[in-house]
Amino acid sequence: MFLITALSTAAIAFGLGANLPQISRMLRTRSAGGQSAVGWGMGAVTNLCLAYVNLAGLGAMLLGAANLATVALCGVAIVLIRRFGAAEAGTPAVPADHALDAMLTQELALTREAVEAAQRRRDERRAAQRLAAEPTEVAVAVA
């Protein structure tokens, strides 16, 4: 019985830890960022089932309340996705012709820009080192 309670507590901590940053990012950026209302709905249903198990089956009021709080957060996320927009109906979230590095998500775009900027800095530093290492030819005038 203790193992079930301990694992449920860990699941709630991870669930809240995963939900809150996503919701705050949606609020900050005013964008759903390609998130799926279906995925959040599945999370809500899962946590609703866990709330029933925790409340009715185990009598764990705190865990059941945390599950219900997670259901509410999933509902907030679904409302934000509906408000800020998700993928167009009938089209995939990422078209099949897009490569992984061309995906339309904010995190990948920021990561790609950071990698490209680092590569430019390395190239500029190497070019400067090559110029500094090259022997300079001095014209000597013979009189």
N, C-alpha and C positions, 0 to 999 in steps of 0.2 A: 504494500500500500504506500509506503514511503517513497519507493522508486517512482511510482506513477505521479505522485504529488511533486516530487523533485523535477521530473522530466516535464511536467506540465508547467511548472514555474519557469523553467529554462525556455520552453517554447513561447510563453507569454512575453518574457523579456526580449527574446529575439524578434518576436512579431512586432512588438511596440517599437523596438529599435530599428526595424526595417520600415515601418509605416511612417513614422514621424518625419524622418529626413526627406522622404519622397513627397509628402504633402507640403512640407515647408518649401521645397524646391519649386513645386508647382505654383505655390503662392508668390514666391519671390520672382520667378521668371514669367509669370502669367502665361504659362504654356504647359500643356499636358506632356510634352516631350515624347510623344509616341506611345504613351502608356495605354493599356487596354482596360476598358471598363469591365470586360468579361473576366479578366484576371483578378481584378479587385472584387468582382462579384463572387468569384469562386473562393477567394479568401474570406469574404463575409460569411458565406454559407458554411465553410469549414469551421470558422470560429463560432458560429451559432451552434453547430453540432457539438463542438467542444464545450461550449457554455452549458448545454443541456447535460452532457456527461458529468461535468464538474459540479453542477448544481444538484441535479436529480440523482445521479449515480454515486458520486463521492461525497456530496455534501460540502464541497469546498467552495464556500461563498466568495472568498477573495479571488480564487482562480476563475470562477464563473463570472464575477464582475469584471475582471480584466479581459476575459473573452468578449463580453458584451461591449466593453470600451473599444476593443479592436474592431468589432462589427461596426460601431459608430464611426471609427476612423476610416474604415473601408467605404462606408456610405459617403463620408466627406470627400474622399478621393474620387468616387464615381461622379459626384456632383461637380467637382473641379474639372474632371475630364470632359463632362458634358458641356460645362461652361467655356472652357478654353479650347475645346475641340480635340478630336482624335483623328484617326485616319478616315479618309472618305469612305462612305459605305460602298461595299462591293469591290474595293481595291485593297490589295495587300498593304500592310503597314510599311514595308520596304519593297519596292519593285524588284522583280527577279533579276533585272539587268544591272542592279547596283552591286558593286563589290563591297566587301567588308569595310574598306577604308573610305567608301563614298556614302555610307549610311547617313541618314538624316537625323542623327541624334546629337544633342548638345555635347555630351561627354566625349564622343568620338571626334567631333569637330574641334573641340578645345585641345584634346590630346594630339590630334594631327597637327594643329597650328604650333603647339609647343615643340613637337618633334622636328618640324620643318625649321623653326627658329633656331633650335639647337644645332641642326645640321648646317645652317647658314653661318652661324658663329664659328663652328669647327672649320668649315671651308675657308672663311676669312682668316682665321688664325693660322692655318696651314699655309695659305698663300703668303701671308706676312713673314712666316718663318722661312719659306723658300726664298723670298726676296732678300731677306737678311743674310741667308747662308750663301747666296751666289757671290762669287768673287767679282769685284768691280774692276773694270778695265780702266786704267788711267792712261790717257794719251801723253806720251812723253815726246816732247818736241826736241828734235835733234838739231842743233845749231851748226 
